[in-house]
Amino acid sequence: MTAGSRIVAMGHYQPSRVVTNDDLASTIDTNDAWIKDRVGIAERRIADAETVADMATFAAEKALAGSGLTAADIDLVTVATCSSIDRCPNVATRVAARLGIAAPAAFDLNTACSGFSYAMGTADHAIRAGASRNALVIGAEKLSDVTDWTDRTTAVLFGDGAGAAVLTAVPDGEQPGIGPVLWGSAPDKGDVLKIEGWQPYIKQEGQAVFRWATTALAPFAIEACRRAGVEPSELAAFVPHQANTRIIDGIVKRLGLGPDVVVAKDLVESGNTSAASVPLALSKLIERREVPSGAPVLLFGFGGGLTYAGQVVRCP
Ligand code: UT7
């Protein structure tokens, strides 16, 4: 039996093409000042030939290389994505095939921008139940494929990328590194953010999502901390979904986080990458050694559905 799981290592991947706000302003009626002021984004990465599976594989490869484990050790692969055009074989089995992971449980999961926390919660439960020992949990998106590049209300928001974590079982008696997930949804509000139909462009009622995010979510984030036995004031870092700096600042205020808490604002350089935003931001914080190993970090995703999920993890 195991007491739970912990993150051993993380990795991320972003396409090399940088698209600045000024680049977008040359084709649609927008400007750098509006995007920075209203959203907080300065630039984003946009994929060219890379698919969701490519980006997921590159991120997972890095996480695996840093974990001390090998492909033979991995028995579960899950990919959170809402933008993969390829559906079967699913992205998880494509990643497994490319990394030489022979026979894992392999599934994709779509809860839009909260996907990484849902996937990590699910993998953690599988490990707790004894159905897995070492899992790869990935968030990967190519939102540029589902963006209407003539619609200024959405085209300025999104980017492409992937982040991945390797989870392993902790021995009985040891403290788990992944706290209980707090997850849920508001299905009655589903219409305010859609990617649907045969030409599935993202459509969103930005203000409705903004209102929900700034009013409804802070109590859930606090509850995720409570379930882990951690006070928000004890957090070393907060890694929320990277949609809008004004939303992030609003939640930070309601959590009462002090000035010493590291708050991820990766959207400035990456845009909103939906299910990839939390693992991408966390992987970068770890790479830059901005959070000490073992320190508590609150992850919190939210978006289409409307869905939300979060948990406190210990930094690897
Ligand atoms: O990741 C999934 C979850 N999604 C989110 O969390 C997104 C939540 N929503 C938001 O972050 C914000 O609502 C947006 C960033 C999407 C929009 O910001 P806003 O402050 O709510 O803007 P708005 O929609 O109220 O529009 C204000 C004005 C409008 O002009 P008028 O009617 O006041 O003349 C818009 O037409 O800004 C205009 N506008 C723009 N102007 C320049 C809208 N988009 C742009 C643009 N450039 N790209």
Boltz pocket constraint, residues with backbone or C-beta under 6 A from the ligand:
constraints:
  - pocket:
      binder: B
      contacts: [[A, 29], [A, 30], [A, 31], [A, 34], [A, 35], [A, 38], [A, 39], [A, 113], [A, 152], [A, 153], [A, 156], [A, 193], [A, 205], [A, 206], [A, 207], [A, 208], [A, 209], [A, 210], [A, 213], [A, 242], [A, 243], [A, 244], [A, 247], [A, 272], [A, 274], [A, 302], [A, 303], [A, 304]]
      max_distance: 6.0
